[in-house]
Amino acid sequence: MDNDSSAQIVDTVHNSYQKRTPLQITGGGSHPYSTPLDACTPLHLSEHSGVIEYYPAELTITLRAGSSSLTFKTATCCRAADACFRTTYL
């Protein structure tokens, strides 16, 4: 699945900059921060996911910020069997 939310992210950052409000960047919720939501502009990146580039011969992959480890595993295992390896650390 490829979800490019770049335009929405740019708009959110631009509006936050214009209003001089800090951003609260969130992903899947695994690392919550203590900044109160009412004092910040939320920037949710969990829907901004997918593979941008993948070069199996070079072992190089570029993923969007909200991509999960499952997206990484699927891309590397399905597109090139020789690049498939364990990613239990992610």
MARTI-631706 format. One record per residue (C-alpha): x, y, z. Coordinates in steps of 0.05 Angstrom, whole numbers, plus 5000, padded with zeros to 4 digits. Layout:
<sites>
XYZ ...
</sites>
This chain:
<sites>
500050005000 502650694981 499851295018 503251944999 500952505047 506552985027 501953565007 498053515072 504453485113 507254105078 500754475091 500754285165 508054495174 506955145136 500755325177 504255155242 510155595222 505556175204 501856125271 508456015309 505755395343 510054785356 508754125320 507253485356 509752955308 506552275319 507051605284 504250955307 504051175380 509850755404 513751355430 508851845462 511552515487 509152925545 507753565506 500353745515 496353675451 492654325461 499154715458 501454395393 499354285322 498753525312 502453225253 500452495245 505152105200 502351405210 498351445144 504351715105 507251035086 509950625029 516150484990 519151064952 525350714922 528250014928 534749774898 535849054921 542648994888 545149584929 541249384992 538050084992 530850245008 527350905020 520750885059 515851435078 515951645151 509751255173 511950595142 511749995189 516949445195 511948995160 512349455099 519849385101 519648635107 514448555052 518348995004 525048655015 522447945017 517447964960 521448374910 528048004917 528647344953 536147424962 535148075000 530347755050 533047735120 530547765192 528448445218 526448265289 530148885315 525149365281 
</sites>
